[in-house]
Amino acid sequence: MVMDKLKEYGIDYDTAMQRCVNNEALYIKLAKKIPETSQFDELKKALDEKDLDKSFELAHALKGIVSNLAITPLEKPISEMTELLRAREDIDYSGYIDEMDKALNKFCDILSEA
């Protein structure tokens, strides 16, 4: 049931299952660690402080996490931020943060049913 909702949400199910040796329970166990990470809040704080180096490191780490779990709706804004931060672009990231927060909240809501 939860995996069906995650598929509707937009995870790349085939990739996720390939990385978790076709074990949905393992995927859910790993995915449940996402809400526990403080890196999302740390990224927001670093961006607020205009610390582009730290922001890049955090965005890059989050990109790896969400990519490995094939969480496509989260991967999109984080990947875009990562590339802008790689170039140390000093821009307003609030649109990316809003998109990330919306995708993260939806993902966490679905996981809370597991």
C-alpha positions as CSV (number, residue, x, y, z in Angstrom):
1,M,0.0,0.0,0.0
2,V,2.7,2.5,1.0
3,M,4.8,1.5,-2.0
4,D,1.8,2.1,-4.3
5,K,1.5,5.6,-2.8
6,L,5.2,6.2,-3.2
7,K,4.9,5.2,-6.9
8,E,2.0,7.6,-7.3
9,Y,4.1,10.3,-5.6
10,G,6.8,9.8,-8.2
11,I,9.6,7.7,-6.9
12,D,11.4,5.7,-9.7
13,Y,10.2,2.4,-8.4
14,D,12.3,0.2,-10.7
15,T,15.5,2.0,-9.8
16,A,14.6,2.0,-6.1
17,M,14.0,-1.8,-6.2
18,Q,17.2,-2.4,-8.1
19,R,19.2,-0.6,-5.4
20,C,17.3,-2.4,-2.6
21,V,17.6,-5.9,-4.2
22,N,13.8,-6.0,-4.8
23,N,13.2,-5.7,-1.1
24,E,10.4,-3.2,-0.4
25,A,10.8,-3.5,3.3
26,L,14.4,-2.5,3.0
27,Y,13.5,0.5,0.9
28,I,10.9,1.7,3.4
29,K,13.4,1.2,6.3
30,L,16.0,3.3,4.5
31,A,13.4,5.9,3.4
32,K,12.2,6.3,6.9
33,K,15.7,7.8,7.7
34,I,15.0,10.7,5.5
35,P,12.7,12.5,8.0
36,E,15.3,12.0,10.7
37,T,18.1,13.8,8.9
38,S,18.9,17.4,9.9
39,Q,20.6,18.1,6.6
40,F,17.5,19.7,5.2
41,D,17.3,22.3,8.0
42,E,21.1,22.7,7.9
43,L,20.9,23.5,4.2
44,K,18.2,26.2,4.8
45,K,20.3,27.7,7.5
46,A,23.5,27.7,5.4
47,L,21.6,29.4,2.5
48,D,20.1,32.0,4.9
49,E,23.7,32.7,6.1
50,K,24.9,32.9,2.5
51,D,27.5,30.2,3.2
52,L,27.7,28.9,-0.3
53,D,30.4,26.4,0.4
54,K,28.6,24.7,3.2
55,S,25.3,25.0,1.2
56,F,26.9,23.2,-1.7
57,E,28.3,20.4,0.6
58,L,24.9,19.9,2.1
59,A,23.0,20.0,-1.1
60,H,25.4,17.6,-2.7
61,A,25.1,15.1,0.2
62,L,21.3,15.3,0.0
63,K,21.3,14.8,-3.7
64,G,23.2,11.6,-3.2
65,I,20.7,10.4,-0.5
66,V,17.6,11.1,-2.5
67,S,19.1,9.9,-5.8
68,N,20.1,6.6,-4.2
69,L,16.5,6.1,-3.0
70,A,15.2,7.3,-6.4
71,I,13.0,10.0,-4.8
72,T,12.5,11.9,-8.1
73,P,10.3,14.7,-6.7
74,L,12.9,15.6,-4.1
75,E,15.8,14.9,-6.5
76,K,14.8,17.6,-9.0
77,P,15.0,20.7,-6.8
78,I,18.0,19.4,-4.8
79,S,19.9,18.6,-8.0
80,E,19.2,22.0,-9.5
81,M,20.4,23.7,-6.3
82,T,23.5,21.6,-6.2
83,E,24.6,22.6,-9.7
84,L,23.9,26.3,-8.9
85,L,25.8,26.0,-5.7
86,R,28.6,24.2,-7.4
87,A,29.1,27.4,-9.4
88,R,28.7,29.4,-6.1
89,E,25.7,31.3,-7.6
90,D,24.5,33.8,-5.0
91,I,20.8,33.8,-5.9
92,D,17.5,33.5,-4.1
93,Y,17.0,29.8,-3.5
94,S,13.6,30.2,-1.8
95,G,11.7,28.7,-4.8
96,Y,13.9,25.6,-4.7
97,I,13.5,25.3,-0.9
98,D,9.7,25.6,-1.2
99,E,9.7,22.9,-3.9
100,M,12.0,20.7,-1.7
101,D,9.9,21.3,1.4
102,K,6.6,20.4,-0.4
103,A,8.1,17.2,-1.9
104,L,9.7,16.3,1.4
105,N,6.5,16.8,3.4
106,K,4.5,14.7,0.9
107,F,7.1,12.0,1.1
108,C,7.1,12.0,4.9
109,D,3.3,11.9,5.0
110,I,3.3,8.8,2.9
111,L,6.0,7.1,5.0
112,S,4.1,7.9,8.2
113,E,1.5,5.3,7.0
114,A,4.1,2.5,6.9
